[in-house]
Amino acid sequence: MSSRPHAVVVSYPAQGHVNPLMDLSRIMAERGFKITSVNTEFPNNRIRSAIEADMNDSLLEGRIRLVSIPDGLGPEEDRSDLNKLFESILRDMPCMLEELIHSVNGSDGNTDEMITCVVADLFMGWAPEVATKMGIRSALFWIGSATTFALKLSIPWLIHEGIINGITKGQTPAYPHGFQGTQGKIVDWAPQKRVLSHPAIACFLSHCGWNSVMEGLSNGVPFFCWPQFADHFLIHAYVCDVWKVGLRLDRDENGIIRREEFKKKVEQFASFLMMKNQGLCLWRSRK
């Protein structure tokens, strides 16, 4: 038996999935686990870059090992085609994970390195099948809200009762010509938690993904909400209507959020900040 548990943590290759699985890995490592974090090459390279930028990251203490395996697509292939990505993952990654576990558990008889469990993103539901095949315990990890998970479990019943008809296929719009001007900056990736914790951040224009909302809430940053697909619309309702920590951006009759709508909501938000600051000043002056 291994002297301490060794978990393989498998994440779906998207930032909103990688980040919470990395947070889980850190928590497990703090509680005595040895972690082998498995990602595909693209998110794995981003994680390493983030670690190099943050010298205090616990990963540098050697408790978590980063391993990348191919997703089955060539370097020139489009990974935004989710159907194609899912097919290649299901085709190629199970055997690669099996080879990884076998190479660790079958090497040199070192019981301290033996993999004892697999923790997988629910989107990588094939990973527990690999674990079962190799006689290793496993668990699935859901990255979203409990409400969304309960809704997903209810979908067959909702379809059966005729409450919903199905799911429409999403689109990936391109940036308009000249969108990258001098007033802002667009980057492929940023350390979002660190950005949101900066005192210069007044609000967060968010697609209402669960991880982004949790990171905004934990830093006390209010939201402009622009949901896109999947659970974003449910979370958007919680942010604006239940928790009341954000403003919704309303679409016109063509489904477009116009610049006038942005202007109106920014002015509404600025008025709120002004009233909040005036109230704080008045409260402090009376102490």
Residue pairs with C-beta under 8 A, 6 or more apart in sequence:
1 111
1 114
2 34
2 111
2 112
2 113
2 114
2 116
3 111
3 112
4 32
4 33
4 34
4 112
5 32
5 33
5 34
5 116
5 117
6 33
6 34
6 35
6 36
6 104
6 113
6 114
6 115
6 116
6 117
7 28
7 33
7 34
7 35
7 36
7 115
7 116
7 117
7 118
7 119
8 36
8 38
8 97
8 100
8 101
8 115
8 117
8 118
8 119
9 21
9 24
9 25
9 28
9 35
9 36
9 37
9 38
9 118
9 119
9 120
10 21
10 38
10 97
10 118
10 119
10 120
10 121
10 124
10 127
11 17
11 18
11 21
11 22
11 37
11 38
11 39
11 43
11 121
11 124
12 18
12 121
12 123
12 124
13 39
13 40
13 42
13 43
13 71
13 79
13 85
13 89
14 43
15 43
15 46
15 189
16 143
16 209
16 210
16 211
16 212
17 121
17 123
17 143
18 39
18 43
18 46
18 47
19 192
19 211
20 141
20 143
20 211
21 37
21 119
21 121
21 141
21 143
22 37
22 47
24 119
24 141
25 35
25 37
25 64
26 58
26 59
26 64
28 35
28 119
29 35
29 58
29 63
29 64
30 58
30 63
33 63
34 63
34 65
34 113
35 63
35 64
35 65
36 64
36 65
36 67
36 100
36 104
36 115
37 47
37 64
37 65
37 66
37 67
38 67
38 68
38 69
38 97
38 100
39 47
39 66
39 67
39 68
40 68
40 69
40 70
40 71
40 93
41 68
41 70
41 71
42 71
42 79
44 66
44 67
44 68
45 68
46 189
47 66
48 66
50 57
50 191
51 57
51 59
51 60
53 191
54 191
54 194
58 64
59 66
67 100
69 93
69 96
69 97
69 100
70 92
70 93
70 96
71 79
71 85
71 88
71 89
71 92
71 93
72 88
72 89
72 91
72 92
72 93
73 79
73 84
73 85
73 88
77 84
78 84
79 85
80 172
89 124
90 126
93 124
93 126
94 126
94 127
94 129
94 130
97 127
97 130
98 130
98 133
98 134
101 115
101 118
101 130
101 131
101 134
101 136
102 134
104 113
104 114
104 115
105 113
105 114
105 115
105 134
107 113
115 136
116 136
116 137
117 131
117 136
117 137
117 138
117 139
118 127
118 128
118 130
118 131
118 136
118 137
118 138
118 139
119 138
119 139
119 140
119 141
120 127
120 128
120 138
120 139
120 140
120 141
121 140
121 141
121 143
122 140
122 141
122 142
122 143
125 140
127 138
128 138
128 139
128 140
131 137
131 138
132 138
142 149
143 210
143 211
144 210
144 231
145 210
145 231
145 234
145 235
145 238
147 234
147 238
148 210
148 231
148 234
148 235
151 231
151 234
155 164
158 164
159 165
159 166
170 228
170 229
175 186
179 186
180 186
192 212
192 215
193 215
193 219
195 201
196 204
196 215
196 216
196 219
196 221
197 219
201 219
201 221
202 221
202 269
202 273
203 221
203 222
203 223
203 224
203 269
204 212
204 216
204 221
204 222
204 223
204 224
205 223
205 224
205 226
206 212
206 213
206 216
206 223
206 224
206 225
206 226
206 246
207 226
207 227
207 228
207 232
208 223
208 225
208 226
208 227
208 228
208 232
208 233
208 235
208 236
208 239
209 231
209 232
209 235
210 231
210 235
213 223
213 235
213 239
216 222
216 223
217 243
217 245
222 245
222 246
222 247
222 269
223 239
223 240
223 245
223 246
223 247
224 246
224 247
224 249
224 262
224 265
224 269
225 236
225 239
225 240
225 246
225 247
225 248
225 249
226 249
226 257
227 233
227 235
227 236
236 246
236 248
239 245
239 246
240 246
240 247
240 248
247 265
247 268
247 269
249 257
249 261
249 262
249 265
250 257
250 261
251 257
251 261
252 258
252 261
